[in-house]
Amino acid sequence: MFHLKIVGIDYSKAPVIRAFSKHKEMITMQEVTVKNDNILHIYTDGACLGNPGPGGWAFVMLFNGIRKESAGYAPSPTTNNRMEMMAPISALNALKKDRRYTIRLYSDSQYLINGMNKWLANWKRKGWRGTRGPVKNRELWETLDALNRLHDIEWIWIRGHASNEYNNFCDYLANEQIRLNHPA
């Protein structure tokens, strides 16, 4: 099931968000205030009931005063890592195809963020092999790699289940998809 909701947002009342970001090989704490800055801010999260089990994903996009959100469901068997990857894939696929965006993509998944920031280039160079053999979820990594090349994306890790309202909302939406679609 796919939901899309567009609502206005008053950025003068937007929260300050704490995020960890990789800058020049250093991980630093920074304050990010969401505003009309021509940067597309995307928050993503994935969830799974059991691992493997049925899963859900969600994203919230903020861009120049517009907020879009969406969530989806994947029946069993899927994994939490796959849902963490499906959220940004779904968000990036929802963008206009004829435009290159500057994006800050926030996720609480170290698997996703490390994959995009640290591991992807080595996996590709080594024929999609990691230290433990073939790379898991290769088809999703290849999709993310292709989408990443279409835009200027900064992949940023944020602490999950903390005080980030957008991450918490994505977590709620992803889990709600499981509750709504998985028979009890």
C-alpha positions as CSV (number, residue, x, y, z in Angstrom):
1,M,0.0,0.0,0.0
2,F,1.3,3.4,-0.9
3,H,0.2,6.6,0.8
4,L,1.2,10.2,-0.2
5,K,0.2,13.2,1.8
6,I,1.2,16.7,1.1
7,V,0.9,19.4,3.8
8,G,2.3,22.8,4.3
9,I,4.9,23.4,6.9
10,D,5.8,26.6,8.7
11,Y,9.6,26.5,8.7
12,S,9.8,29.4,11.2
13,K,8.5,26.9,13.8
14,A,10.6,23.9,12.5
15,P,12.6,22.1,15.1
16,V,16.4,22.1,15.3
17,I,17.5,18.6,14.4
18,R,20.7,17.0,15.8
19,A,22.5,14.9,13.2
20,F,25.8,13.1,12.9
21,S,27.4,13.8,9.5
22,K,30.6,12.7,7.8
23,H,32.6,15.8,6.8
24,K,36.1,15.6,5.5
25,E,36.7,12.1,7.1
26,M,35.5,13.4,10.5
27,I,32.2,12.6,12.2
28,T,31.0,15.8,13.9
29,M,27.9,16.8,15.7
30,Q,26.0,19.6,13.9
31,E,22.8,21.5,14.2
32,V,20.6,21.4,11.2
33,T,17.7,23.7,10.9
34,V,15.2,22.8,8.2
35,K,14.2,25.9,6.2
36,N,13.6,27.3,2.7
37,D,17.2,26.5,1.6
38,N,16.7,24.8,-1.8
39,I,18.0,21.6,-0.2
40,L,15.7,18.6,-0.2
41,H,15.7,17.0,3.3
42,I,14.6,13.4,3.3
43,Y,14.1,11.3,6.5
44,T,13.7,7.6,6.1
45,D,13.1,4.5,8.3
46,G,12.4,0.9,7.9
47,A,10.9,-1.7,10.2
48,C,10.3,-5.4,10.3
49,L,8.2,-7.7,12.5
50,G,10.7,-10.4,13.2
51,N,13.8,-10.5,11.1
52,P,12.9,-11.9,8.6
53,G,9.2,-11.1,8.7
54,P,6.8,-8.6,7.2
55,G,8.2,-5.1,6.9
56,G,7.4,-1.5,6.4
57,W,9.2,1.6,5.2
58,A,8.5,5.3,5.3
59,F,9.9,8.7,4.3
60,V,9.3,12.4,5.0
61,M,10.5,14.9,2.4
62,L,10.9,18.6,3.2
63,F,11.6,21.1,0.4
64,N,11.0,24.8,0.3
65,G,7.9,24.8,2.5
66,I,6.4,21.6,1.2
67,R,6.2,18.4,3.1
68,K,5.5,15.0,1.5
69,E,5.4,11.7,3.3
70,S,4.8,8.1,2.1
71,A,4.9,4.6,3.5
72,G,4.7,1.1,2.2
73,Y,4.5,-2.5,3.2
74,A,6.5,-5.7,2.2
75,P,5.1,-9.1,3.1
76,S,7.2,-11.8,4.7
77,P,9.9,-12.7,4.3
78,T,11.9,-9.5,4.3
79,T,14.5,-8.0,6.6
80,N,14.9,-4.7,8.5
81,N,18.0,-3.9,6.4
82,R,16.0,-4.3,3.2
83,M,13.2,-2.0,4.6
84,E,15.9,0.6,5.6
85,M,17.0,0.5,2.0
86,M,13.5,0.6,0.4
87,A,12.7,3.8,2.2
88,P,15.3,6.0,0.4
89,I,14.8,4.1,-2.9
90,S,11.1,4.9,-2.7
91,A,11.8,8.6,-1.8
92,L,14.3,9.1,-4.5
93,N,12.0,7.3,-7.1
94,A,9.3,9.8,-6.1
95,L,11.3,12.8,-7.3
96,K,10.9,14.5,-10.6
97,K,13.0,12.7,-13.2
98,D,14.1,15.9,-15.0
99,R,15.7,17.6,-12.1
100,R,19.0,17.1,-10.1
101,Y,18.4,17.8,-6.4
102,T,20.8,18.7,-3.6
103,I,19.7,16.3,-0.9
104,R,20.4,15.6,2.7
105,L,19.2,12.1,3.4
106,Y,18.9,11.2,7.1
107,S,18.6,7.6,8.4
108,D,19.1,5.8,11.7
109,S,20.5,2.8,9.8
110,Q,24.2,2.5,10.1
111,Y,24.0,-0.3,7.5
112,L,22.5,2.1,5.0
113,I,24.7,5.1,5.8
114,N,28.0,3.2,6.0
115,G,27.1,1.3,2.8
116,M,26.6,4.5,0.9
117,N,29.5,6.5,2.5
118,K,32.1,3.8,3.1
119,W,31.5,0.4,1.5
120,L,29.9,0.9,-1.9
121,A,33.0,1.8,-3.8
122,N,34.9,-1.2,-2.5
123,W,32.1,-3.6,-3.2
124,K,31.8,-2.4,-6.8
125,R,35.6,-2.5,-7.2
126,K,35.7,-6.1,-5.8
127,G,32.9,-7.4,-8.0
128,W,30.2,-7.0,-5.3
129,R,32.1,-9.0,-2.8
130,G,32.6,-8.0,0.8
131,T,34.8,-9.3,3.6
132,R,32.3,-12.1,4.2
133,G,31.5,-13.1,0.6
134,P,28.9,-11.8,-1.8
135,V,27.2,-8.5,-0.8
136,K,23.8,-9.1,0.6
137,N,20.9,-7.1,-0.9
138,R,23.1,-6.4,-4.0
139,E,20.1,-5.5,-6.2
140,L,19.0,-2.8,-3.7
141,W,22.5,-1.4,-3.4
142,E,22.8,-1.2,-7.2
143,T,19.4,0.7,-7.3
144,L,20.6,3.1,-4.6
145,D,23.9,3.6,-6.4
146,A,22.1,4.5,-9.6
147,L,19.8,6.9,-7.8
148,N,22.7,8.4,-5.9
149,R,24.4,9.3,-9.2
150,L,21.3,11.3,-10.3
151,H,21.5,13.8,-7.4
152,D,24.0,15.4,-5.0
153,I,23.2,13.4,-1.9
154,E,24.8,13.7,1.6
155,W,24.0,10.5,3.5
156,I,23.7,11.4,7.2
157,W,23.3,9.1,10.2
158,I,20.9,10.2,13.0
159,R,20.4,8.4,16.3
160,G,17.2,6.3,16.1
161,H,14.3,6.6,18.6
162,A,15.8,9.8,20.0
163,S,14.4,13.3,19.8
164,N,14.2,13.7,16.0
165,E,10.5,14.1,15.2
166,Y,10.8,13.2,11.6
167,N,12.7,10.0,12.3
168,N,10.2,9.1,15.0
169,F,7.3,9.8,12.6
170,C,8.9,7.6,9.9
171,D,9.3,4.8,12.4
172,Y,5.7,5.2,13.3
173,L,4.5,5.1,9.7
174,A,6.7,2.1,8.8
175,N,5.4,0.1,11.8
176,E,1.8,1.3,11.1
177,Q,2.1,-0.3,7.6
178,I,3.0,-3.6,9.2
179,R,0.1,-3.3,11.7
180,L,-2.4,-2.4,8.9
181,N,-1.3,-5.0,6.4
182,H,-0.1,-8.0,8.4
183,P,-2.8,-10.4,9.6
184,A,-2.7,-10.7,13.4
